[in-house]
């Protein structure tokens, strides 16, 4: 915990060194047609602002503007509602849910849609935001667009028992609004399913995902941007038992061995969703990459893990993330990759 706190401190210090402070001032114009919307006032939401990495994301967005020599102004929180016919850029995070709704993504989605109706051009665009941590919408689009994915049922809160009477166990239960492998439960039998559903409804969710459990011990995170594969890595579960593949569950990260056979499939899937970029979580039944890939999820907004530097290949990725006083430290590489990714997206939106 102490090590992570130091990482945050060093990342902030590096962040303030990295930004072009003079150009921030040079290109700031109070009458600019281009607005950077800081979704909340950081003074009043400082804890969530830092925990959700909004500071890093917002700084990267401002830096991407000045690198493109674009004049901008900053608008905080609810003050954005009075603007019409502007170009509005913003970052996507949970830090825009003033009423702490279970559907934390919907408040931002509604706001962005209404700002768009006021004649503003929003970046990211409203249709991109619909995929953000909304597994119900995402899975319905997979079905509609013919994107190969595990067999899935979207169960409503007011479901009938006959809808779940003939399920095969074990299976996965997923909360509609969640990320980072949170809100995912392996269900062993009918009794366990009813209990888990009851707990999910208590959290305020209106829907839940019931999904076939894929027999896998690894999945592939692959990022597509502008019809190119820009990043990928494997998340590997070293045990014999199924568990979510996020590294927070003790899994390792491996770079390399991209399954080139499926490159065009991943690109075509993103194109069918009309998204400029997306991070796919891909699995194969029994980890057999010769079989058709199964798309578990996709997110148009994502965080990338820097590659493990070759000089540190003798240590695990988990240990690499903990090391502070080394060249190419994780916190530095992470800040750099967020800035690079944000600049690429800003360049795309400003074409």
ZIFEN-V6536 format. One record per backbone hydrogen bond with DSSP energy under -0.5 kcal/mol. NH is the residue of the N-H (numbers start at 1). CO is the residue of the C=O. E is the energy in kcal/mol with one decimal. If there is no record, write none. Layout:
nh=[NH	NH]
co=[CO	CO]
e=[E	E]
This chain:
nh=[5	6	7	8	9	10	11	12	13	14	15	16	17	18	19	21	24	25	26	27	28	29	29	32	35	35	36	37	37	38	38	39	42	44	45	49	50	51	52	53	54	55	57	58	59	60	61	62	63	64	65	66	67	68	68	69	70	71	72	73	75	77	79	80	81	82	83	85	87	88	88	89	89	90	91	93	96	100	104	106	107	108	109	110	111	112	113	114	115	116	117	118	119	120	121	122	123	128	129	130	131	132	133	134	135	138	139	140	141	142	143	144	145	146	146	147	148	153	155	155	157	159	163	164	165	167	170	171	172	173	174	175	176	178	182	184	185	187	187	193	194	195	196	197	198	199	200	201	202	203	203	204	205	208	209	210	210	211	211	212	213	214	216	219	220	221	221	222	222	223	224	225	226	228	230	230	231	233	234	235	236	236	237	238	249	250	251	252	254	260	262	263	266	267	268	269	270	271	272	273	273	274	275	278	279	280	280	281	282	282	283	286	287	288	289	291	294	295	295	296	296	297	299	306	309	312	313	315	320	321	322	322	323	323	326	329	330	330	333	334	335	336	337	338	339	340	341	342	343	344	345	346	347	348	349	350	351]
co=[1	2	3	4	5	6	7	8	9	10	11	12	13	14	15	19	20	21	22	23	25	27	72	29	33	87	73	35	89	36	75	37	40	41	41	45	46	47	48	50	49	49	53	54	55	56	57	58	59	60	61	62	63	64	65	66	65	69	27	34	36	38	76	77	78	79	80	118	33	86	121	35	87	123	37	91	94	97	102	103	103	104	105	106	107	108	109	110	111	112	113	114	116	115	86	120	88	125	125	126	128	129	131	131	176	134	135	136	137	138	139	140	141	142	143	142	146	210	153	208	206	156	160	161	162	164	187	187	211	185	209	183	207	176	179	181	173	171	185	189	190	191	192	193	194	195	196	197	198	199	200	201	200	155	174	153	208	172	209	151	170	212	214	235	282	219	233	220	280	231	278	228	276	225	223	228	223	221	254	219	234	252	217	236	246	247	246	236	234	258	259	260	262	263	264	265	266	267	268	269	270	271	270	224	299	222	278	297	220	280	294	215	284	285	287	288	283	148	293	281	294	281	279	304	307	309	310	312	316	317	318	319	319	320	324	326	320	323	329	330	331	332	333	334	335	336	337	338	339	340	341	342	343	344	345	346	348]
e=[-1.9	-2.2	-2.1	-2.1	-2.2	-3.0	-2.6	-2.4	-2.3	-2.7	-2.4	-2.3	-1.6	-2.2	-1.6	-1.4	-2.0	-1.5	-2.4	-2.5	-0.7	-0.6	-2.8	-1.8	-0.5	-3.5	-3.0	-0.6	-3.1	-0.7	-2.5	-0.8	-0.8	-1.3	-1.2	-2.8	-1.9	-2.7	-2.4	-1.5	-1.5	-1.1	-2.3	-3.2	-2.4	-2.4	-1.9	-2.5	-2.7	-2.0	-1.5	-2.2	-2.0	-1.0	-0.5	-1.1	-2.3	-0.5	-2.3	-1.6	-2.2	-2.9	-1.5	-1.7	-1.6	-1.1	-1.8	-0.9	-2.6	-0.6	-2.6	-3.1	-0.5	-1.9	-0.5	-0.5	-2.4	-2.1	-1.7	-0.9	-0.7	-0.6	-1.9	-3.0	-2.1	-2.6	-2.4	-2.5	-2.4	-2.0	-1.8	-1.0	-1.7	-1.6	-2.9	-0.7	-2.5	-1.0	-1.4	-1.0	-1.1	-1.5	-0.6	-1.0	-2.5	-2.4	-2.6	-1.9	-2.1	-2.2	-2.0	-2.2	-2.8	-0.7	-0.6	-2.4	-0.6	-3.0	-0.8	-2.8	-2.0	-1.2	-2.2	-1.6	-0.7	-0.6	-0.7	-1.9	-3.0	-2.6	-2.8	-2.6	-0.7	-0.8	-1.7	-0.6	-2.7	-3.2	-0.6	-2.0	-2.3	-2.0	-2.3	-2.7	-2.1	-1.9	-2.0	-2.7	-1.6	-0.7	-1.0	-1.6	-1.2	-1.7	-2.8	-2.9	-0.5	-2.8	-0.5	-2.5	-0.6	-0.6	-1.4	-1.7	-3.0	-0.5	-2.9	-0.7	-2.0	-3.2	-2.5	-2.8	-2.2	-0.9	-2.3	-0.7	-1.1	-1.9	-3.4	-2.6	-0.6	-2.8	-3.4	-0.7	-2.0	-1.9	-0.7	-2.3	-2.5	-1.7	-2.1	-1.6	-2.1	-2.0	-2.5	-2.1	-1.9	-2.1	-2.1	-1.1	-0.5	-1.3	-1.5	-1.9	-2.8	-3.0	-0.7	-2.5	-2.7	-0.6	-2.4	-3.0	-2.5	-1.6	-1.0	-1.8	-3.1	-2.9	-0.5	-3.0	-0.7	-1.1	-1.6	-0.5	-0.6	-2.1	-1.7	-1.8	-2.4	-2.1	-0.7	-0.6	-0.9	-0.9	-1.1	-0.9	-0.6	-0.6	-2.4	-3.0	-1.9	-2.3	-2.2	-2.0	-2.2	-2.5	-2.4	-2.3	-2.3	-2.1	-2.1	-2.6	-2.5	-1.9	-2.5	-1.7	-1.2]
